[in-house]
Amino acid sequence: MPRTHAVRAVLELRRRIVSGELPGGARLYEVPLAETLLISRTPLREAMARLAEEGLLERARGGYVVRTFRYADIVDAIELRGVLEGTVLRLAAERGPDRERFEAMRAIAGEIDACLRLTDESDAFAAYFEANTRFHNQLAGLAGSVVLEREVVRISRLPFAAPSASLPDRTYFAEHRPAFEVAQGHHRAMIAAVAAGQGSRAEHLGREHALHALSDLQSVLRSRGIEPGTA
């Protein structure tokens, strides 16, 4: 349950940042925020740390401050993540993947399949959110390149560039379930392309997967009355 609370807090804070309810420069105070979100301070701290990793918050003395960003920056960051992850996948296919990470990705893909079979939307979303993040964490080091892994991690810390940062919240999970299934199809295809040594196909899938995430983000923004390009 605490893990679910942390995921819920991540999603709610992200929603408030995107909508402008929490504008750039706003300082987040732990105690009143925990009371507002009706959660304890432990999952709230975890949520704010996650959002700092995603580049939406900055650590400040005694807490966090909302970062200022432009929609164009989000687009560039997501596209660059696609380029970098695509390169990782191509090199993994051509050179041979890190076996431990590759087997971990296979196992996590199985977990995601199970997530998509869950009937409770809240449980399904929380499980998908965590599994998708772990899948991409393993992907970052799949080629055995310290340089590429470092750059994938770095770009994922820009606003909305993290793999799970563009996911719709659980309120929209049922509506967006087909999009989640498409993304999982990409995961499976990436694994298959790397296993078959198909470097060009693996690279294309990495880029396509990131563009799919960008499309999802644009859809969620529109569903909240925010026209992409004005956020």
CORLINHU-V584353 format. One record per run of one state. SS is the DSSP state (hx for helix, st for strand, lp for the rest). FROM is the first residue (numbers start at 1). LEN is the number of residues. If there is no record, write none. Layout:
# CORLINHU-V584353
ss & from & len
SS & FROM & LEN
SS & FROM & LEN
This chain:
# CORLINHU-V584353
ss & from & len
lp & 1 & 1
hx & 2 & 18
lp & 20 & 7
st & 27 & 2
lp & 29 & 1
hx & 30 & 8
lp & 38 & 3
hx & 41 & 13
lp & 54 & 3
st & 57 & 4
lp & 61 & 2
st & 63 & 4
lp & 67 & 4
hx & 71 & 25
lp & 96 & 3
hx & 99 & 19
lp & 118 & 3
hx & 121 & 20
lp & 141 & 5
hx & 146 & 10
lp & 156 & 14
hx & 170 & 26
lp & 196 & 3
hx & 199 & 25
lp & 224 & 8
